[in-house]
Amino acid sequence: MWAEPGNPKEILEIVSLAESKNKKFIIAGKGTNLLVRDEGFDGVIIHLAGDFEKIEEECEGIIKVGAGLGLAKLVKYAFDKSLGGCEFLAGIPGGLGGAIFMNAGVRRPEGGPGFIEIKDILLDIEALDLKDKTIKDLGKKDIDFKYRSSGLAGKIILGARLGLKKDKKEDIQLRISEFNKKREWLTKIGFPNAGSIFKNPSSDKPAGMLIESCGLKGKRIGDAEISRVHANVIVNLGKAAAKDILELIDLARTSVKQKFGIDLELELKLL
């Protein structure tokens, strides 16, 4: 079942309906980083729409964004308002809610240590706590942000406030171009995919490098293939089944564990 609530009350109604029928439910933003098993998902998929896609400037430098808004629209809105700080989100698929939940980020374009992550521009969020069915405001200090995680399981992100800075449009555009240039490899993949499969174990040992070192680039099962462009992406060459992709995931995990003693952790979400 697919549901598109337009406000928190409708979310609660859908959740209550799912619980009354003993059905699982998930929040799906733009559907990125998601693999549905071949047997499908016997539950409710909740897609935030309506008011959850709104964006407005609350005061200078602070914007209020719905969790359902696409990141591309967020970056464009900030650019139009001459607000800098979220350029690193350019080219990242998905919506704001998923980006916060996964603490989306990228390596710094200037080659500095660590990542630029969404936690760096986040002020606070509004979230529906599924334990007591209440809406709570959580500041950044209340959220357990780590690499590709937020500790927000059991909560539905409704929206957030982001802190940006006034800047010249030409400087903002320059930074957007720099981040887009770092993602040029994405345009070369050429086949449908769900993005990065695994989290990077560390900044100096990215998952793609480890998988490539195991000689798995181009490895194919059915119509699923470990990309010849980037080994941390599995592409669909035509009619790949989820089981084919899962077999390649298991192969990559086993191979990296045997060669490097490293356990790869999924970034991809499975349904």
Protein Blocks (a to p, Z undefined) as FASTA:
>chain_A
ZZddfbfklmmmmmmmmmmnopacdddfehpaiacdfkopaddddddehjllgccdfbgh
iacddfklcfklmmmmmmmnopahjlmmgopacdfklmmmnopadddfklpahjddfklm
pfbdcdddfklopacdddfklpccdehiahlghiacfbdcdddddddfklmmmmmmmmmm
mmmmmmmnopacebjfbdcfbfklcfklmmmmnopgoiaehjbccdfkbmkbccdfklac
fklmmmmmmmmmmmmmmmnopacddfbdcZZ
